[in-house]
Amino acid sequence: MKSGAKVLVVGQGAREHALAWALSRSPHIAQVTVAPGNAGTLREPHVRNVPLAPGQIDAIAQHAAEQHMDLVVVGPEAPLVAGLVDRLDQLGIASVGPPHALALLEGSKIHCKRFCEAHAIPTAPARIHTDLQQALKDIANRKEPMVIKASGLCAGKGVVVAGTPGEAETAARSLFSLPAAREGILVEACIQGWETSYIVLAHGTNYLAWPSAQDHKRLLSGNRGPNTGGMGALSPSPGMTPALETRIRQSIIEPTLEALVRSQTPYRGFLYAGIMVDTHGAPHLLEFNCRLGDPEAQVLLFRLESDPYEMLDAAARGALDACTPRWQRDPALAVVLAAPGYPGSSPSGAAISGLDESEESYVKIFHAATRPGPAAPLADGGRVLSVTATGADINTARLRAYARIEKIAFAGMQFRKDIGLVGVS
């Protein structure tokens, strides 16, 4: 393992702050660079920001080459779908993340659904529609709750769970107006049960399973309101058992990796399966993401005890067999603090107070949409902070996170008050 390594993290959210923070603690790393980063990454030792947006594919690849980066870790999905890893591969730069063709498992829900059907991966039955009127006829013939999904990337907000045909019709009309629906939409059966996130780090058919986690997608307490990119998370996921984990691996993760190897397109990087466990205890794939989840990344990386660079470098180079990651036994919980108006348009520029107090070792504030201000970091709209804590049990972690939130303020700050209290259904 090389010492004095240089690593580039691509992205600007709380997930990327968590990645940069975890990597900066590795004894093998001399410098972590984040493109573009945020006000939180600027505060971390051995971490610097560069003003390159995730969509600047060629500029990021050129920077990685000029700076002789030993590893590039791609945080968000958009640059993966846009082909950043393909460009890095052309330059011979090691990276964590799939190339464009494999990132379409996330970038196109239509492609993902067809892949699952072709390889007998359990998932909800769905019909694909490229025409609004066709979709409305399908919806009118259904009586049960359904899920309406835009096929393309929509930052976690292109999915609507509709309880009635009227709600589904409204959702279809709305989603068809979005760029994410250029390829079409899916009208999908709504499987009743509870959700969990299952993330592995893979190279070919070899993979390391990370601890389970549970995201909280709805904006409001009590699992009400619109879907968001995620308002909180906890790890491990309540309800996860060794038997269920084995079933997820055998019915979803392993068939997916094996099918990609058979097609001569072996997977490399994080593969995140959003799972619905039905009322009979059977797991069904809701979606694949081709990167770490956010806010799942915050709770998982805060629980990681071993060196993240060793694991990520091994994934990039096909040496995962040599890795045995260690995780804290204590659970972790994260609460997202969002700007007013989120998940719609939200104002930016509000000063954030309460960030300069010294932290206990069991609490960490990961920045998302923040930027430096003259006296204090400024909220930059959307999801602003992710307050993360560990504890001997999930209730202790919860109390610690909310106690820290009481000391933070910015104009219009909103957050769920029930993370860790309710299951996600």
C-alpha positions as CSV (number, residue, x, y, z in Angstrom):
1,M,0.0,0.0,0.0
2,K,1.4,3.3,-1.1
3,S,2.1,6.0,1.5
4,G,1.7,9.7,0.8
5,A,-1.3,9.0,-1.5
6,K,-3.4,11.8,-3.1
7,V,-7.1,11.2,-3.4
8,L,-9.7,13.2,-5.3
9,V,-13.4,13.1,-4.1
10,V,-15.9,14.4,-6.6
11,G,-19.0,16.1,-5.2
12,Q,-20.2,18.7,-2.8
13,G,-22.7,17.2,-0.4
14,A,-22.7,15.6,3.0
15,R,-21.8,12.2,1.5
16,E,-18.6,13.8,0.0
17,H,-17.8,15.5,3.2
18,A,-18.1,12.2,5.0
19,L,-15.9,10.5,2.4
20,A,-13.3,13.3,2.6
21,W,-13.3,13.2,6.4
22,A,-12.9,9.4,6.6
23,L,-10.2,9.3,3.9
24,S,-8.2,12.2,5.6
25,R,-7.8,10.0,8.7
26,S,-6.0,7.3,6.7
27,P,-2.2,7.1,7.5
28,H,-1.6,6.3,3.8
29,I,-3.0,9.6,2.6
30,A,-1.1,12.9,2.3
31,Q,-3.9,15.0,0.8
32,V,-7.6,14.8,0.0
33,T,-8.9,17.1,-2.6
34,V,-12.7,17.7,-3.1
35,A,-14.2,19.0,-6.3
36,P,-15.9,21.3,-5.5
37,G,-16.5,20.5,-1.8
38,N,-18.3,22.8,0.6
39,A,-17.7,24.9,3.8
40,G,-17.4,21.7,5.8
41,T,-14.7,20.1,3.8
42,L,-12.7,23.3,4.0
43,R,-12.6,22.9,7.7
44,E,-11.1,19.4,7.7
45,P,-7.3,18.9,8.1
46,H,-5.4,17.6,5.1
47,V,-8.4,18.4,2.9
48,R,-8.7,21.1,0.3
49,N,-11.3,22.2,-2.2
50,V,-10.9,22.9,-5.9
51,P,-13.6,24.9,-7.9
52,L,-14.6,22.2,-10.3
53,A,-18.3,21.2,-10.5
54,P,-19.2,17.5,-10.8
55,G,-20.4,18.0,-14.3
56,Q,-17.1,19.3,-15.6
57,I,-16.0,15.8,-16.7
58,D,-13.0,16.7,-18.8
59,A,-11.7,19.4,-16.3
60,I,-11.9,16.9,-13.4
61,A,-10.1,14.2,-15.4
62,Q,-7.5,16.7,-16.4
63,H,-7.0,17.9,-12.9
64,A,-6.6,14.3,-11.6
65,A,-4.0,13.6,-14.3
66,E,-2.1,16.9,-13.7
67,Q,-2.0,16.4,-9.9
68,H,-1.1,12.7,-10.2
69,M,-4.0,11.6,-8.2
70,D,-3.7,8.0,-6.9
71,L,-7.4,7.5,-6.6
72,V,-10.6,9.3,-7.6
73,V,-13.8,8.5,-5.6
74,V,-17.0,9.7,-7.4
75,G,-19.7,10.7,-5.0
76,P,-22.9,11.7,-6.9
77,E,-24.6,9.8,-9.7
78,A,-24.7,12.5,-12.4
79,P,-20.9,12.4,-13.3
80,L,-21.0,8.6,-13.3
81,V,-23.9,8.6,-15.8
82,A,-22.0,11.3,-17.8
83,G,-19.0,9.1,-18.2
84,L,-16.4,10.5,-15.8
85,V,-15.0,7.0,-15.0
86,D,-14.7,6.2,-18.7
87,R,-12.6,9.3,-19.1
88,L,-10.4,8.4,-16.0
89,D,-10.0,4.9,-17.4
90,Q,-8.7,6.4,-20.7
91,L,-6.1,8.3,-18.7
92,G,-5.1,5.3,-16.5
93,I,-6.3,6.8,-13.3
94,A,-7.7,4.5,-10.7
95,S,-11.3,5.3,-9.6
96,V,-14.2,4.0,-7.5
97,G,-17.4,4.0,-9.6
98,P,-18.9,2.3,-12.6
99,P,-18.5,3.5,-16.2
100,H,-21.4,5.1,-18.1
101,A,-22.9,1.9,-19.4
102,L,-23.2,0.4,-15.9
103,A,-24.2,3.6,-14.3
104,L,-27.4,3.4,-16.4
105,L,-28.6,0.9,-13.8
106,E,-29.3,4.1,-11.8
107,G,-29.5,6.6,-14.7
108,S,-32.4,4.9,-16.4
109,K,-35.1,3.2,-14.4
110,I,-36.4,1.7,-17.6
111,H,-33.1,0.1,-18.3
112,C,-32.9,-1.1,-14.7
113,K,-36.4,-2.6,-14.8
114,R,-35.6,-4.5,-18.1
115,F,-32.3,-5.7,-16.6
116,C,-34.1,-7.1,-13.5
117,E,-36.8,-8.8,-15.6
118,A,-34.1,-10.3,-17.9
119,H,-32.2,-11.8,-14.9
120,A,-35.1,-12.8,-12.7
121,I,-34.2,-10.2,-10.0
122,P,-37.3,-9.7,-7.7
123,T,-38.8,-6.4,-8.4
124,A,-42.3,-4.9,-8.6
125,P,-44.1,-5.4,-11.9
126,A,-44.3,-2.3,-14.0
127,R,-45.4,-0.9,-17.3
128,I,-43.2,1.5,-19.3
129,H,-44.9,4.4,-21.0
130,T,-43.4,6.9,-23.4
131,D,-46.7,8.7,-24.0
132,L,-48.7,10.5,-21.4
133,Q,-52.1,9.4,-22.8
134,Q,-51.0,5.8,-22.8
135,A,-49.9,6.2,-19.2
136,L,-53.2,7.8,-18.1
137,K,-55.2,4.9,-19.7
138,D,-53.0,2.4,-17.7
139,I,-53.5,4.3,-14.5
140,A,-57.3,4.6,-15.0
141,N,-57.5,0.7,-15.1
142,R,-55.8,0.3,-11.8
143,K,-57.5,0.3,-8.4
144,E,-54.6,-0.5,-6.1
145,P,-51.9,2.0,-4.9
146,M,-49.2,2.5,-7.5
147,V,-45.8,4.1,-7.8
148,I,-45.1,6.6,-10.7
149,K,-41.4,7.0,-11.6
150,A,-39.6,9.2,-14.1
151,S,-36.9,7.1,-15.8
152,G,-34.0,9.5,-15.6
153,L,-32.1,11.1,-12.7
154,C,-34.1,13.4,-10.5
155,A,-32.1,13.7,-7.3
156,G,-34.4,11.3,-5.4
157,K,-37.5,13.4,-6.3
158,G,-38.8,11.6,-9.4
159,V,-40.8,9.0,-7.6
160,V,-44.4,9.5,-6.4
161,V,-46.3,6.9,-4.3
162,A,-49.9,7.3,-5.3
163,G,-52.8,6.0,-3.2
164,T,-55.5,6.6,-5.8
165,P,-55.7,6.8,-9.6
166,G,-56.3,10.6,-9.3
167,E,-53.0,11.0,-7.4
168,A,-51.3,8.8,-10.0
169,E,-52.7,10.9,-12.9
170,T,-51.5,14.1,-11.3
171,A,-48.0,12.6,-10.7
172,A,-47.8,11.3,-14.3
173,R,-48.7,14.7,-15.7
174,S,-46.1,16.4,-13.5
175,L,-43.3,13.9,-14.2
176,F,-43.8,14.0,-17.9
177,S,-43.0,17.7,-17.8
178,L,-39.5,17.0,-16.4
179,P,-36.3,16.3,-18.4
180,A,-36.0,13.1,-16.3
181,A,-39.0,11.7,-18.2
182,R,-37.6,12.1,-21.7
183,E,-37.1,8.4,-21.9
184,G,-40.5,7.8,-20.3
185,I,-42.1,6.9,-17.0
186,L,-42.9,3.7,-15.2
187,V,-46.3,2.8,-13.6
188,E,-45.4,0.3,-11.0
189,A,-47.3,-1.9,-8.5
190,C,-46.8,-0.6,-4.9
191,I,-45.4,-3.3,-2.7
192,Q,-46.4,-3.0,0.9
193,G,-43.8,-3.5,3.5
194,W,-40.7,-1.7,4.9
195,E,-37.7,-0.2,3.2
196,T,-34.0,-0.8,3.8
197,S,-30.8,0.2,2.0
198,Y,-28.2,-2.5,1.3
199,I,-24.8,-1.3,-0.1
200,V,-21.9,-3.3,-1.3
201,L,-18.5,-2.3,-2.6
202,A,-17.7,-4.5,-5.6
203,H,-15.2,-5.5,-8.3
204,G,-16.6,-8.1,-10.6
205,T,-18.3,-10.8,-8.6
206,N,-16.2,-10.0,-5.5
207,Y,-17.9,-7.7,-3.0
208,L,-17.8,-6.4,0.5
209,A,-21.2,-5.9,2.1
210,W,-21.5,-2.8,4.2
211,P,-23.8,-2.7,7.3
212,S,-27.5,-2.2,6.5
213,A,-29.0,1.3,6.8
214,Q,-32.4,2.8,6.6
215,D,-33.2,6.1,4.8
216,H,-36.1,8.3,5.6
217,K,-37.3,9.7,2.2
218,R,-40.4,11.7,3.2
219,L,-40.0,15.3,4.1
220,L,-42.2,15.4,7.2
221,S,-42.4,13.5,10.5
222,G,-44.6,10.5,10.5
223,N,-43.5,9.6,6.9
224,R,-45.7,12.3,5.4
225,G,-45.1,14.8,2.7
226,P,-43.2,14.6,-0.6
227,N,-40.3,12.4,-1.3
228,T,-36.8,14.0,-0.9
229,G,-33.2,13.0,-1.3
230,G,-33.4,11.8,2.3
231,M,-34.1,13.5,5.6
232,G,-32.3,11.1,7.9
233,A,-30.8,7.6,8.2
234,L,-29.9,5.0,10.8
235,S,-27.6,2.0,10.8
236,P,-28.1,-0.8,11.2
237,S,-31.5,-1.0,9.7
238,P,-34.3,-2.1,12.2
239,G,-35.7,-5.4,11.1
240,M,-32.6,-6.6,9.3
241,T,-31.7,-10.2,10.2
242,P,-28.8,-12.5,9.1
243,A,-31.4,-14.6,7.2
244,L,-32.8,-11.5,5.4
245,E,-29.4,-10.3,4.6
246,T,-28.4,-13.6,3.1
247,R,-31.6,-13.6,1.0
248,I,-30.8,-10.1,-0.3
249,R,-27.3,-11.1,-1.3
250,Q,-28.5,-14.4,-3.0
251,S,-31.5,-13.0,-4.8
252,I,-30.4,-9.5,-5.7
253,I,-26.7,-8.6,-5.3
254,E,-25.0,-11.8,-6.5
255,P,-27.3,-12.3,-9.6
256,T,-26.7,-8.7,-10.6
257,L,-22.9,-8.9,-10.3
258,E,-22.8,-12.3,-12.0
259,A,-25.0,-11.1,-14.9
260,L,-22.7,-8.2,-15.5
261,V,-19.6,-10.4,-15.6
262,R,-21.3,-12.7,-18.1
263,S,-22.0,-9.7,-20.3
264,Q,-18.3,-8.8,-20.1
265,T,-19.1,-5.6,-18.2
266,P,-17.9,-6.3,-14.7
267,Y,-19.1,-3.9,-12.1
268,R,-16.7,-1.7,-10.1
269,G,-17.6,0.6,-7.2
270,F,-20.5,1.0,-4.8
271,L,-23.8,-0.8,-5.7
272,Y,-26.7,0.3,-3.5
273,A,-29.9,-1.7,-3.6
274,G,-33.0,0.1,-2.3
275,I,-35.0,-2.8,-1.0
276,M,-38.7,-3.2,0.0
277,V,-39.3,-6.1,2.3
278,D,-42.9,-7.3,1.8
279,T,-45.3,-8.5,4.5
280,H,-44.1,-12.0,4.0
281,G,-40.5,-11.1,4.6
282,A,-39.4,-11.3,0.9
283,P,-37.0,-8.6,-0.4
284,H,-37.8,-6.8,-3.7
285,L,-35.6,-4.4,-5.5
286,L,-37.0,-0.8,-5.7
287,E,-34.0,0.7,-7.4
288,F,-30.3,0.4,-7.9
289,N,-28.0,3.4,-7.1
290,C,-24.4,3.2,-8.4
291,R,-22.8,5.1,-5.5
292,L,-23.1,5.5,-1.8
293,G,-26.4,6.8,-0.6
294,D,-26.9,10.1,1.1
295,P,-27.6,10.2,4.1
296,E,-26.7,6.5,4.4
297,A,-23.0,7.4,3.7
298,Q,-22.9,9.6,6.8
299,V,-24.0,6.9,9.3
300,L,-22.0,4.2,7.6
301,L,-18.7,6.1,7.4
302,F,-19.1,7.3,10.9
303,R,-19.3,3.7,12.0
304,L,-16.3,2.6,10.0
305,E,-13.3,1.8,12.1
306,S,-10.8,0.4,9.5
307,D,-8.9,2.4,6.9
308,P,-11.3,3.5,4.1
309,Y,-8.5,4.1,1.6
310,E,-7.3,0.5,1.8
311,M,-10.9,-0.7,0.9
312,L,-11.6,1.9,-1.8
313,D,-8.1,1.4,-3.4
314,A,-8.7,-2.4,-3.4
315,A,-12.1,-2.0,-5.1
316,A,-10.5,0.1,-7.8
317,R,-7.7,-2.4,-8.4
318,G,-9.6,-5.6,-8.0
319,A,-8.0,-6.7,-4.6
320,L,-11.1,-6.8,-2.3
321,D,-10.2,-10.4,-1.2
322,A,-7.5,-8.9,1.0
323,C,-9.8,-6.6,2.9
324,T,-11.7,-7.2,6.1
325,P,-13.4,-4.0,7.2
326,R,-14.1,-3.3,10.8
327,W,-17.2,-1.5,12.0
328,Q,-18.3,0.0,15.3
329,R,-20.8,-2.1,17.1
330,D,-22.7,1.0,18.2
331,P,-25.5,2.1,15.9
332,A,-25.4,5.5,14.2
333,L,-28.2,8.0,13.3
334,A,-28.2,11.1,11.1
335,V,-30.7,13.9,10.9
336,V,-30.8,16.2,7.9
337,L,-31.3,20.0,8.3
338,A,-32.8,21.5,5.2
339,A,-33.5,25.0,3.9
340,P,-37.0,26.3,3.7
341,G,-38.9,25.3,0.6
342,Y,-37.0,22.0,0.2
343,P,-37.5,19.7,-1.8
344,G,-38.7,22.6,-4.0
345,S,-36.7,25.7,-4.7
346,S,-35.2,27.1,-1.6
347,P,-33.3,30.4,-0.7
348,S,-29.6,30.5,-0.1
349,G,-27.3,32.8,1.8
350,A,-28.6,32.4,5.4
351,A,-25.8,32.4,8.0
352,I,-25.5,29.2,10.1
353,S,-24.9,29.6,13.8
354,G,-23.8,27.0,16.3
355,L,-21.2,25.2,14.3
356,D,-18.1,26.3,16.1
357,E,-18.8,24.6,19.4
358,S,-16.4,21.7,20.2
359,E,-17.7,18.3,19.4
360,E,-17.9,15.2,21.4
361,S,-16.3,12.1,19.7
362,Y,-19.7,10.6,19.2
363,V,-21.1,13.5,17.2
364,K,-20.1,14.8,13.7
365,I,-21.7,17.5,11.6
366,F,-21.3,16.8,7.9
367,H,-22.0,19.7,5.6
368,A,-24.0,19.5,2.4
369,A,-25.2,22.7,0.7
370,T,-23.0,25.2,2.5
371,R,-20.5,27.7,1.4
372,P,-18.0,29.9,3.3
373,G,-19.3,33.2,4.6
374,P,-17.6,36.3,6.0
375,A,-18.3,35.2,9.6
376,A,-19.9,31.8,9.5
377,P,-20.8,29.2,6.8
378,L,-23.9,30.1,4.7
379,A,-26.7,27.7,3.9
380,D,-26.9,27.3,0.1
381,G,-30.4,25.9,-0.3
382,G,-31.6,22.2,-0.4
383,R,-30.2,19.9,2.3
384,V,-27.8,21.9,4.4
385,L,-26.3,19.8,7.2
386,S,-26.4,16.2,8.4
387,V,-26.0,15.9,12.1
388,T,-24.7,12.4,12.9
389,A,-24.2,10.6,16.2
390,T,-23.5,7.2,17.6
391,G,-24.6,5.6,20.8
392,A,-24.8,2.3,22.7
393,D,-28.3,2.0,21.2
394,I,-30.3,3.8,18.6
395,N,-32.2,5.9,21.2
396,T,-28.9,7.2,22.7
397,A,-27.7,8.1,19.2
398,R,-31.0,9.8,18.5
399,L,-30.9,11.9,21.7
400,R,-27.3,12.9,21.0
401,A,-28.0,14.0,17.5
402,Y,-31.1,16.1,18.5
403,A,-29.3,17.6,21.4
404,R,-26.6,18.9,19.0
405,I,-29.3,20.2,16.6
406,E,-30.7,22.4,19.4
407,K,-27.5,24.5,19.2
408,I,-27.7,25.1,15.4
409,A,-29.8,27.7,13.7
410,F,-30.3,29.3,10.3
411,A,-33.4,31.0,8.8
412,G,-36.2,28.6,7.9
413,M,-34.3,25.5,9.1
414,Q,-36.5,22.4,8.8
415,F,-35.9,18.8,9.9
416,R,-37.8,15.7,10.9
417,K,-38.2,15.2,14.6
418,D,-38.9,11.4,14.5
419,I,-35.7,9.9,13.0
420,G,-35.1,6.8,15.0
421,L,-38.6,6.6,16.4
422,V,-40.6,5.3,13.4
423,G,-40.1,2.6,10.8
424,V,-40.2,3.5,7.1
425,S,-43.2,2.0,5.3
